C-alpha cells in the first residue's frame, strides 16, 4: 500500500554553522532526543535524532548549503530575512 500525505514541516537554518534541522516531531520536548545516529560521513554530516522509543524525531544537515535543495534553502533564508525576498 502506498500512502501520500502532505504535511507542513518545521525547518531551521543556522547560517553561522551552515546547519539545517528538519523537525519530524515539533516542538521536541526537552530531553526528547535519546540518541543521535550519524550517517554518510564521506559526503557530509547528517544526523538522525531518535527518541527513547527509537522513532526518528529530526534530521540535522551539516554543510546545508551544499546538500539542501536550492528551493528549500532559499525559503529558509527568505523566512529569516523577509526583506531580502524579492519574489
N, C-alpha and C positions, 0 to 999 in steps of 0.2 A: 504494500500500500504506500502511495506517495501522497504526502500532505504538504501543502504550501501555506505558510502564514506570513503575512507582512506586519511586523510589529516595530514600533519605534525603539531604537537602541540609544542608550546614553553613551557618548564617547567624549573623552577629554584628550587634550594635547598639551604637553609641556614643551614649549619651544626651546627652553634652556637645555633640557635633557634630550630633545628630539625624540620624545617617547609619547606614544598614544596608549590609551586604555579604553577598551570596549567592555562595558558592563553587561553581563548577561543576567545579572540579578542586581537591581538598583532600587534603593541605595543598599550598599553592602553593610550589614550590621557590623558593629565594632567586633573585631576578632573573628569575622566570618571566614577569612582565608586561613585554611588549615595547612595547606601545602602548596608550594609553587613547583610546577613541572616545566623546566626549560626544554625547548626543542629547537631544531635547526641551527645549532651554534655555528655551523660553517658559513651560512648565508646571512646571518643576522641573529639577533637575540629575540626570541619570542618566549613568553612565559604564560602558561595556563595556570590560573589560580583556582584551586579546588577547595571546597568546604569540607567539613568533617565527614559528610556522607559520600564524598568523592565526586560530587557534582561540580562541573565547571561553572564558576561564577564570574569569571572575567578573563580577558586576554590582554596582555601588555605587549606592545610592539616597540622595540628599541630600534633606532635609526628609521623612524617612521617616515621621514621624507622620501626615503628610498623604497620603502615597502608598501606604503598605503596607496590605494588607487588615487590618482590626482583629484578626482571629484570629491572624495571624502576629505582629503587633506585641505582642499580649497574651502569646503564647507566648514570645517573646524576652524581654520584661520579666519574666515569671514565672520563666523559667530563670535570669535574672540575680539575682533575689531570691526564692527559693523560699518564704520565709515569707509573702510578700505574696499568694501564690496561694491562694485560698480554695476552689477547685473540687476 
